[in-house]
Structure formats: structure tokens, C-alpha cells
Amino acid sequence: VVVLVMVVLARGSSAPSPATAPRELAVTSIPPGASVTLVDRGVATVVGETPITIPLETSRPYDLVLALPGHKTSIYYLAGDQLAPLTLDLRSLVVPARVVE
């Protein structure tokens, strides 16, 4: 899986300002292997599976969607300026099996 991150620099600037500089967000899940989708400005992109490290700009918020077969899909809001490593426990989100007669 390839993740593309574009940083737009102001003309004449040689580096992004600290407010927009990309930071890496480490995301892990229990159990591991959850599909991770990043929603950035309304555009959803599958970025991989947990554990994963995602480069994000700190100038805007994101939604993070985790999906794992047999578990409920979870959506998390990320404030761009308050990124911290995430460990998400999906064990309590198990979908009960249905009995088919």
C-alpha cells in the first residue's frame, strides 16, 4: 500500500512551518490487522493495516476509520494539532454471530 502525502509550500519558503509540518501518527489495534482508512477533507483513502504509522499535517483535523472482520467499524476524530500515538482496543466491539436455521 502506498501513501501519498503532499505538502504545499508557500512561495519563497524552503520548509513547512511548524504548524503545518507533517507528524507521524502511530496507530495500533488489539487485535492487530484492522484496515485503516484516513478521511481527509471528505476524501477517504485506505492507508493500510494496523500497526501502521501515518504522516499527517497538523494544520487540519482528520477522521480515522478502523475495520476488522467480526468487529464493528469504528470512527475516530483526530485534531491535527493534538496527534498522539493511538492503541485502539477492538475486542469490545465484537459483532455477535447470528444463528441461521
LINSUL-V512898 format. One record per pair of residues at least 24 apart in sequence whose C-alpha atoms are under 10 Angstrom apart, sorted by the first residue. I is the first residue (numbers start at 1). J is the second residue. If there is no record, write none. Layout:
i: {I/I}
j: {J/J}
//
This chain:
i: {1/1/1/1/2/2/2/3/3/3/3/3/3/4/4/4/5/5/5/5/6/6/7/7/16/17/18/18/18/19/19/19/19/19/19/20/20/20/20/20/20/20/21/21/21/21/21/22/22/22/22/22/22/22/23/23/23/23/23/23/23/23/23/23/24/24/24/24/24/24/24/24/24/24/25/25/25/25/25/25/25/25/25/26/26/26/26/26/26/26/26/26/26/26/27/27/27/27/27/27/27/27/27/27/27/28/28/28/28/28/28/28/29/29/29/29/29/29/29/29/30/30/30/30/30/30/31/31/31/31/31/32/32/32/32/32/33/33/33/33/34/34/34/34/34/34/34/34/34/35/35/35/35/35/35/36/36/36/36/36/36/36/37/37/37/37/37/37/38/38/38/38/38/38/38/39/39/39/39/39/40/50/50/51/51/53/56/56/56/57/57/58/58/66/68/68/69/69/70/70/70/70/71/71/72}
j: {46/47/48/49/46/47/48/45/46/47/48/54/55/45/47/55/54/55/56/57/56/57/56/57/57/59/57/58/59/57/58/59/60/80/81/56/57/58/59/60/80/81/55/56/57/58/59/54/55/56/57/58/59/80/53/54/55/56/57/58/80/81/83/84/52/53/54/55/56/57/58/83/84/85/52/53/54/55/56/83/84/85/86/50/51/52/53/54/55/83/84/85/86/87/51/52/53/54/64/66/84/85/86/87/88/52/53/85/86/87/88/89/66/68/86/87/88/89/90/91/87/88/89/90/91/92/68/88/89/90/91/68/87/88/89/90/66/67/68/69/65/66/67/68/69/71/73/88/90/65/66/67/68/69/73/64/65/66/67/68/74/75/63/64/65/66/67/75/62/63/64/65/66/75/76/63/64/65/75/77/64/87/88/86/87/85/80/81/83/81/83/82/83/90/93/94/94/95/94/95/96/97/95/96/96}
//
